[in-house]
Amino acid sequence: MADSAIPVLVTRPAGQARELGERISAEGFRPVYAPLLAIEAFAEPGTEQRQQLLDLCHFEHVIFVSRNAIRHGMAWIEDFWPQLPVGVHWYTVGSSSAAALADYGITALQPETDMTSEGLLALPSLTAVEGQRVLIVKGEGGRRQLYDTLAQRGARVEELAVYRRARPQYAPGELAAQLAAQQVEVVLVSSGEALDNMVSLLDEPGPAGAVPCTLVVPGVRVAAAARAAGFRQVLEAPNATDDAMLAALCEYRDRRRGEQA
């Protein structure tokens, strides 16, 4: 198979994969689409969430953990705040999320290079937060690193859940069959939860490790989980941004060419 035709599975949620897919295609790969996460927005805020939204002006810091958090969180915020409160420091993890917030007129603070929760927590404005109120806008459940670390620093931390993540519906064996039919060589997995869903879906017909694909995953933690699940070829991108995942994919292609030379 020619390098220009390497099939790559893009697993971002439905409606959020095309931009990355187009960039992959421009680099000469063949994108294939199969979401490993389904995003289900909450129809309206509950009592506690309404109070958090009403109290938005009393938070010194508001953190959006993802573009999904921005999309669904800002829909609620704009309902309660046609004019955004002043004096709030807004944050997000990655450059694409910062661009999404800019569409709402918000200039967000973000890590310059380490676009992860760890990078966010290293920002000077979040290191001395004792007694300050912090609102984390996120999906239901998920990692608690931001919450726990900021609470340890003395902040008064709350979480505003604006959507839930779910496993997409596939027929038994459907995902494995798609990988085989499309001759997928590389799978881009954007989070630990997406990896868990992939393992569950592939374990329906057989062990995940039996699938002869290279995984590109964000960070050490997800890479370790992928190897523990039995995947033999795992490439670690520094984070889950399109730029980082695409760079890791191109690195794979270049190494492949070198091995075939």
N, C-alpha and C positions, 0 to 999 in steps of 0.2 A: 504493500500500500504506500503511495507517495506521501511524503511529509505533509503536503498541502491539503491532504484529505483526512488527516487524523480526526476520528470522530470523538467529540468531547461532550459528556453529559453535563448540562447546566441544571442545577437542582434548586435554584431559588424559587420562592413561592410563585404561584400563578400570577401573572400580571407584573412581575418584578424581574423577569429574567431576560427580556429582549435586549436591553441595553448592553448587558454583558455578552449576550449571544452575538450581537452585531459586531462587537469589538473582537470577539474570538474569530468570527468569520473574516473580518478584515485582515487578521493575521494569518489567514490561510487554513484555519481549522474548519471542521464541519460540526456546528453545534446541533445537539440533540436535547430535547427538553423533557424533563420529568421532575416535577416539584417533590421535594422531600419534606416540606412543611406546608401546612395550610394555615392561613391567617384568618381568624374569625373575630371581627370587631364586635365589641359590646354595643348593643343598640342605643343605650343611654346610660348615663352615670347613675349609680346607686346613691343611697343617702350619704355614705362616708365619702364617696368620690365627689359628690356635689359640694360638700363642705370644703374639701381640699381645693376645688376649683374656686370657690368663693374666697378662700383664704390665700389665693395665689400671691397677692401683693405683700403678704407677710413672710414669704419665703425669700431668703437671701440668694438661694441657688436653686435652679431648676435644671435637671439633667435628663436629656432624651437619650435612651440607649441605642436607638436604631431609627431607620427611616420609617418603619412601621409605627414606632412610638410617636414620631413626628406627625405622620399622616393622620392617625386616629386621635392622638392627644391634642393636636392643634384644632381639630374639628370641634372638640369639646371646649377648648380654651376660648376659641373665637365666639362661641355661643355665649359664654359668660363675660368675656372681656372684649367688646368691639374695639376698644383701645387697650393695648397691652399695659400692664402695670409698669411703673418706672422703678428703678432701683434694684431690679432683679438681674442676677448674673445667669446667663443661659449657657448651657454646655451640650456638646455632643461628642461622639467618639471619632468619627471619620470625616473626611473632606466632603464626601457626597452628602452626608447628613447635614453638614454645615451649609452646603449649597441649598438643600431642601429648606432649612430654616430661614435662609436669606430670602426665599420666596415669600415668607410671611413678615419680612421686614426685621428679622432678628439677626443680629451679629453674634454668633456663638463662639465661645472659647472652645478650643479643641487641642489635643496633642499635636505637635508638629510632625513627629515621626512615628512614635509608638502609638498607633491608633487602636488601642485596647483599653480595657478598664484600668489596667495598671498604669498606662500612660496618662489617662484622665486623672487618676488619683495623684499623680506626680505634679499636676499643675499647682503653682504656688497659691492660687486663690482657694484651693481645696485642701491645703495642708494644715492651715490654722483656722478651724471652723468651730471651735468650742462654743456652745451655746447658740449657734446659728441654725436656722431651719433650712433643710434641704429636701426638695421633692424630686424623686426619681420617677420619670414617666417611662413605662415599660409594658411588657406583656405579663400576663399572669404566670406566676411561678418563675422558673429560671434561676440563674446564678444570683447569689446574695453578696458577692464580694464588695460591690460599691456600698451597699447598705451597711454591712458589718464593719468595713474599714472606716467609713465616715462616722459611724456611731462610736467606734473605738476612739476616734479623735475628738469626741465630745459633741458632735453635731446632733441636732434633733431631726432625725431622718424619717421621712414617710415615703411610701411607694404608691403611685397612682397607676393602677392596671387599666389599660385602655383596650386591650385585645387579648385573645388567647391563641396559643399555638396548638395545632392538632396534627395528627398523622394523616396524610392524604389517603383517600380510598383507592386501593388497587385490588384487583382480583388476585387470588393466590397464584404466585409464580409470574405475575404480569411484569413486574419490574425486571426480574432476571431474564425473561423472554425478550424484553425490549433491549436490554444490554447486548444480548446475543444477536438479535436480528439486525441491530444497527452497528454491530461490531465495535461497540464503545471501547475505547482504549484508555481514556482518562475521565474521571468523575470529579467534578468540582463540588465539594461539600463545605457549606458555609458556617456550620456551627456544630457543637456537640449534640444538640437535639436532632438536627438533620441526620447526623451520623447514626444515632440510635434508631431513628426511623428506617434508615437504609438497612441496618443490620436486621431489624425485625422483619422488614419486607423480603429481604433475601433469604432469611432463615426459614421462610415458609416452604420453599422447595429444597433447601439444602444449606449448608454452612456458608456464611458470608465470605470466608476466606477462600472458598472455591471459585469465586468470581475473579477472573484474571484481568483486573483493571488496576491502573495506578490511581490513587486518590490524591487530590490536592486539598489540603485542609488548613484552617487558620490556627497557627500557634502550637506550642508544645503540648498543651493539655489535650487538644483534640487529636493531635498526631499520636500521642501515647494511647489514647482510647481506640484509635483505628487499628494500631498494631495489636493491642490486646484483643480486639475483636477478630483478629486473624488475617487482616489485610497485609500482604507482604510488601507491597510497593506503596509507600506513603511519602509524599512531598509536603513539606511544611512551608506555607506562606506566612509572612509576619502578621497578617490580619486578614479579615474577610472582605476588604474593599475590592472593588473591581480591579483597580490597579495592581494590588498585591496578588490576587488570584491569577490575573493574566500574566504577570511577570513570572510567576512560578510555572505556569503552563508553557511559556516560551522557553524557560530554562529546561524544562523536560524535553521539549522538541529539539533544542540545540544539543543536549546531551545524547539524545537518541540518534541524531545525525552523526555525531562523533563516533558513536559505537558502531554505526553501520558503514562508516567510511573505510 
